[in-house]
Every structure is written in structure tokens, then in C-alpha cells.
Amino acid sequence: MPPSNPARRRALADAAIELLASSGVHGLTHRAVEKAADLPPGTASNYFRSREALLVAAAERVAELHHADTDRAIEQPASLVDLLTESLFTAATTLRSRYLAIFELRLEAARRPALAAALATLHDTALRVTSGHHEKLGLTIPREKIAALIALYEAALFTLVSMPPESISREYVENMVQVMVYGCS
């Protein structure tokens, strides 16, 4: 049974997220995570017996961080365009490594059902939060359209996170969001 130290468990998961962002899924090993977290050899395998367990822990931690950020974002009143612009800009700049890790995890989840299940909460939360925010704003967008808006958001997010960071500006992001929300007209 792994030791019950939540702070150490979080430190290992956070190190795994950073490694996924910098080295990809193939660079994620127990030893690399221990080194990145500055913990003794054997620590990661005490908490996460397999590589898949380590991947799932990273996915669960990413979901936890994402949910906390989302909850904070929707507390502040903003238009849909402002909310999406700020969210995408922050994800592509300040939180870039987290979203690079998410994309690595998503690709790996196509081959690992346990990992896919852990990542499913991100999509479920996006749908719930987006629906709730639309209600707050008095928008009457059908649920199936919200799912399409989320798909567009995720495509924009992938594009932004995979671009050279220096080419991302708030104006560029806002223009993307304007098209997402209002179309090309």
C-alpha cells in the first residue's frame, strides 16, 4: 500500500505533468519523476506501481487543477468572448505546460482505457461549466451547440499551445474567439 502523504503524491503528479510537457509521454518514467520532484529513488513506484498509474495520477491532477481554475474563472462576471479569450490566452501562455501535458495524455488515452476514464472528467466539466455560464449570461444556446463550441475551443487551444509562444497575443486570441462565437461575418 502506498504511503499516505498527499503533498508528496501531488509533488509527484506535478512533476509528471511537467515531464509530459517537456519530454512527452515517452520521457515519463518513475526515475525521471523522482528526479524532477527531488525525491529519493523508489518514491514514485511506492505511490504509483505502474507507468499507467503514474499517467492516471497526472491526468487526475490536471483535472483537479483545471477544475479549480474553471471555478475561479466563472466567479468573475464577463462576456462569453472575454471569458474564452482570457481562458485561451492563459492556457497558451501561463499554463502552457499543463495543456501540452493534457494533449500528450489525450493521445496516450486512445490506447489506455483507464487513462481515458480519468480524462473524461475534463470534458464533462467543460460541458457543465459552459452550460452554467451560458445560463448566467442569459444565452439560450442548445446543449448540442455548446458541445460544438467546446470542440472549437479545444481546436483553438491545441493550435495556440502548439504555436511558438512568442507569436501569441491577446488580440490574436480574441480574434479567434470572435469567429468561434459569432462566425466569420
Summary of the structure (lengths in Angstrom):
residues: 185
radius of gyration: 17.7
end to end distance: 58.7
largest distance: 58.7
contacts: 539
relative contact order: 0.12
helix: 79%
strand: 0%
